[in-house]
Amino acid sequence: MDVRRASDMPVTVEHEGTCHSYFMFEKESVRSQTMGTYLEFVGEFELAAGQSLAPHQHNSDEFYYLLRGSAVMTIDGEDQAVNVGDLIHIPPNALHSITDTSAGEGMRAFAFAVMKP
């Protein structure tokens, strides 16, 4: 399972020192995997406390970035705890679900997917 934590990323100082960037993937590092794709969707979603997203799969590379709360991410039967600042990569056709484990607040995530035509 590919989960990347923002707090583990080194700082890259850019734009004449005015911007500190924390790249979850190095620039150009996923170019070959994403050539010819298009952005399928981009948005945010929420789960209420203790709720789960029904297991599902689709034909795109999907990414979740936790904005609030905590959860357990399940991809192809593998579970991993995730927290605010974690970026999760869900490969195409991987059966996946996420379950809120927050103490009453629920979880919120930014999500996007890229699709090969």
C-alpha positions in Angstrom: 0.0 0.0 0.0 1.4 3.4 -1.0 0.7 5.9 1.8 2.9 9.0 2.0 2.9 11.4 4.9 3.4 15.1 4.4 5.5 15.3 7.6 8.0 12.9 6.1 8.6 15.0 3.0 11.7 17.2 2.7 11.2 20.9 2.1 12.0 22.3 -1.3 12.6 26.0 -1.3 11.2 27.6 -4.5 10.2 30.8 -6.1 13.1 32.9 -4.9 12.7 31.6 -1.4 9.1 32.7 -1.0 7.6 29.2 -1.2 8.3 26.0 0.8 7.1 22.9 -1.1 6.6 19.4 0.2 6.4 17.1 -2.8 4.6 13.8 -2.2 6.1 12.6 -5.4 9.2 14.1 -6.8 8.6 16.3 -9.9 8.4 14.1 -13.0 8.7 10.9 -11.0 5.3 9.5 -12.2 5.4 10.9 -15.7 5.6 7.6 -17.5 2.8 6.1 -15.4 0.5 9.1 -16.1 1.3 9.9 -19.7 -1.9 10.0 -21.7 -4.2 10.3 -18.7 -6.9 12.8 -17.9 -8.3 14.1 -14.7 -11.4 12.1 -14.0 -12.5 14.0 -11.0 -11.3 16.2 -8.1 -13.2 16.9 -4.9 -13.6 16.3 -1.2 -15.7 13.7 0.6 -16.7 13.1 4.2 -17.6 10.0 6.3 -19.5 10.4 9.6 -18.0 8.9 12.7 -17.6 5.2 12.4 -18.9 5.0 8.8 -17.2 3.2 5.9 -17.1 3.8 2.2 -18.5 0.6 0.6 -15.7 -1.5 -1.0 -15.5 -0.8 -4.7 -13.0 -0.6 -7.6 -12.6 1.4 -10.7 -10.4 1.8 -13.7 -8.4 4.8 -12.5 -5.5 5.8 -10.3 -7.2 7.4 -7.3 -5.7 9.5 -4.5 -7.1 10.4 -1.1 -5.5 13.1 1.1 -6.8 13.3 4.6 -7.8 16.7 5.7 -9.6 15.9 9.0 -9.9 12.9 11.3 -8.4 9.4 11.1 -9.3 6.2 9.3 -8.3 2.7 8.3 -7.6 2.4 4.5 -8.2 -1.0 3.0 -6.7 -1.8 -0.4 -6.9 -5.4 -1.8 -7.4 -6.8 1.7 -4.5 -4.8 3.3 -5.3 -2.4 6.1 -3.4 0.6 7.2 -4.2 3.4 9.7 -4.1 6.9 8.0 -4.2 10.4 9.5 -4.3 14.0 8.5 -1.6 14.8 6.0 -1.4 11.3 4.6 -1.7 10.8 0.8 -3.0 7.4 -0.3 -2.6 6.0 -3.8 -5.2 3.5 -4.9 -4.1 1.7 -8.1 -6.5 1.0 -10.9 -8.9 -2.0 -10.3 -7.8 -2.3 -6.6 -10.7 -3.2 -4.3 -10.7 -0.4 -1.7 -12.6 1.1 1.2 -12.0 3.5 4.0 -13.4 3.4 7.5 -13.6 6.4 9.8 -11.8 5.9 13.2 -12.1 9.5 14.5 -13.5 10.2 17.9 -16.9 11.6 16.9 -15.8 14.1 14.3 -15.8 12.0 11.2 -13.2 12.3 8.5 -12.8 14.5 5.4 -10.5 13.8 2.5 -9.5 15.6 -0.7 -9.8 13.1 -3.6 -8.9 13.0 -7.2 -8.5 10.4 -9.9 -6.7 10.1 -13.3 -7.9 7.9 -16.0 -6.3 6.4 -19.1 -8.7 6.6 -22.0 
